[in-house]
Amino acid sequence: MDATVSHLVARAKERFDAGDAYGAIHLLTEALQSGQAFADAHNLLGLALSAVGRREEAVAEFDHALELNPRYVDAHLNRAVMLNELGRYDEATAAFEAAHGLGAVDHTGFPAPVASQLANLHASLGEAYVEAGGLTEAIHQYESAARLRPEYVDLRYRLARLRLEAGDAGRAREELEAILALRPTFFDARAALGMACHLLGDATAARQAWERCRVERPDEPRIGAYLALQARVVGRTAGADA
């Protein structure tokens, strides 16, 4: 997720840890409205909603977290607790068993929850490097996170954005295409793919990516601006060639 959304989620966690569940809900709702917040934000919002007695809404947020990251052990466990409190005992048992099954050692050589935690720690260290101006080091940290958890498309999206910032549009494009293969509805990844293609001089692929974005969100102003600017650039190039 981008730095602004990451900051909102961090503030929400501080508010929640301080016992201010309503403050956390407000901040997380704002973060989620951006369309760039991911499983952690949904899980935390579920916890905050459960703290104020909004159990059904909490379950829905845990469901959202698991749609984005099916291996999210904490979300499975939190969902199991909420379902149990709602009297949905069979579903609660299934959720608890799902969490238990994720505790085995996976392809990383670590127990799954440990590998997930390590991936998030690499991402946190990456953000620290970004704040310190160490873009190359930040990319290395996010690459380590992505190797541990390639299914965490939020981490991979951040890696792609950092590569764009570093001027490596080619590898950013590869990353974004891989992300979209896993989650075709990831709007921001597709918009960024258009930018990567544009920077690489592939006007056709850029236009295709942005046109698809416009179909998905016709009122999104930046997509219209991208297409208009690209058309102007292409037209100017064609005129110069003539």
N, C-alpha and C positions, 0 to 999 in steps of 0.2 A: 504494500500500500504506500501511497506517497507520504511525504514528510508531514503535511498538514493533518491528514487522517491519522497517521501514526501518533501524532501529538495529542489529538483528541482522545484516542483510545488509551494512551498512557495517562492522561488526566482523569479519564473515567475510572481507570483502575485505582488511581489514588483516592478518588472520591468513594469508590466502593469499599476499599480497604479501611477508609476512615469512618465507615458506617453510613455514608450518605448515598443510599441506593437510588433515591430520586435524582440526585445530581448526576450520578453515573448514567441513568437511563436517558436523561436529557442530552448528555454529551455523546453517548453511543448512537442515539437516534440521529443526531446531526452527522456523525461520521458515516452512518449507513446510507444516509440520503445522497452522499456523494457518489455512490455506486462503486467505491474503491476499497471499502472495508471488507474483511474476509472472515474466516472461521473464528479467529480469536475474538473479534468484536461481537459476533453473534453469540458465542458461548458466554462471554461476560455479560451481555445484555440479558441472556437467559437467567444467569445467576442474580442479576439485579432485579429482574421482574419477579423471580421466585421469592426474593427477600421481602417484597411488598405484597405478597399473596396473589400475584397474577400468574397462577400456575399454568394455565392452558397456553397463555402467550409465551411463557418460559419454555414450554415443551416445543412450541413452534420455532423458537430461536435456536434451541439445541438441534432441531431437525435441519434448520438452515445451515448450521455449522457443519453438520455431518454430510449434507449434500455437497458442500465445498471440500470437505476433508473427511472421507469415510473412516480414516484411521485415527481420528481424534479421540483418544481414550477418555480424556476428561469430559468431553461432551457426551459420550456414551454413558459414563457414570452419572453425570448430572441429570441426564435424561431419565436414567433408571430411577433415581431418587424421586424426581417429580412425578413420574408415572405411578410409582408406588404410593405417593401421597394422594394421587387422584383416584386410587383404587383400581388402576389398570394393571393388575398384578402380573398377568401373563406377558404383557408388553415390557413391564419393568424387568422381569426375569430375563427376557430375551436381550434387552439392552445391556444388562449386567454381564451376561454370558459373552456378548460381543466384545465388551471391554476386556474381559478376561482373555479371550482368544487373541487379542492384540498384544498381549504381554510377552509372547514368545519371541525368541531371537529371529530377526528377519535377514534380508539380504545384506544389511550393513554389518552384520556380525554383532550387533547390539540388540538388547530387548527393544521392541518397537517404541515404547514410551521414552526410553533413553535416547534413541536415535532422533525422535521428534524433538525432544528437548534440546539436543545438541544442534539440530538444524536451526531452531529458533535462537539459540545463543549465538551461532555464527551470524545470523541476520542482525541481531542486536549489536554485535561488535561491528558489523558492516556499517550500520547507521552511525555508530560512534566515529568511524573513520570518515564517513561523509561529512559529519559536522566539523571534523578537524581538517577537512580539505584533502583527505587521502583517498581519492577516487579509485586509484588502482588497487589499493589494499581493500577497499570496500567491495570491489568486484570479486576479488579473491575469496573474501568471506562468503559472499552470496553464492559463488560457485561451489564452495564446500557445502553450504546449506542445500543447494539443489541436488548435489550428488547423494546426500543422505536422504532427501525426501523429494524426488522428482515429481511426485504427485501434488506437492504444495505449489499450486500455480501462482499464488500470491507472491511467494518468494522468487519464483522464476520471472514473474512480471517485473518485479523490482530490479532483478538482475538485468533484464532486457533494457529497462529504462536507464540504468546506470551505464550500460554499454553504449546507448545512444548518446548520453552526455559525454562519454569518453571519445566519441567520434567513430566508434566501431559499429557502423550501421549494418554491416554484413552479418556479424554474429548476433546482433540484436534481432535482425530479421529471422535468422534460424531459430532463435529462442522463442520468438513470438509465434512463429508458425507451429512449433511444437506445442506451445500452450494452447493454441486454438484447435489443434487436433484433439487435445484432451477435453477442452471446454469451448465448443464453437460459439457459445453465446456470450463469451467474455468481451463485452463491448470495448472497454478501454484497451485491451490487448489488440483488438482489430484496428482501432484508431491509431495506435502506436505502430502497428505493422504498416499502415499506409504511410506514416511518416518515414519509417525506415526505408521503404521502397522508394519514396520520393528522394531521399538523400542519396540513394544508390543510383538515381537516374532512371529508375524503372517506372515511368509515368503510368503505364497501363496497369500494372499491379497496384500502384498507389490509388489510382482512381477506382479500381474494382473494390479495394478494401473500404475506401471511404463511401462509395455508393452503397455498399452493403450496410455500413453503419447508418447511412441516412434512411434506409428502409426500416431499420430496427428502431431508430429514434429520429423521426423526421423533424422534430423541434429542437434538436441539439445544435446550437448556433456554431460551435467550432467546426463541425463537419461541413456545414455549408461554406464557412470561410475557407477551409482547406481546399475544397473543390473549386471555389471561385479563384483563389490565388493560384492554384495549379493550372487552371485553364488560362489564366493571364500569362503565366510563365511559359506554358507550351505555345501559346499564340505568339508571344514575343520571339521565342526561339524559331518558330516557323517563319516569321517575318524576316528575321535576320538571315536565315538560310536562303530565302528567296532573293 
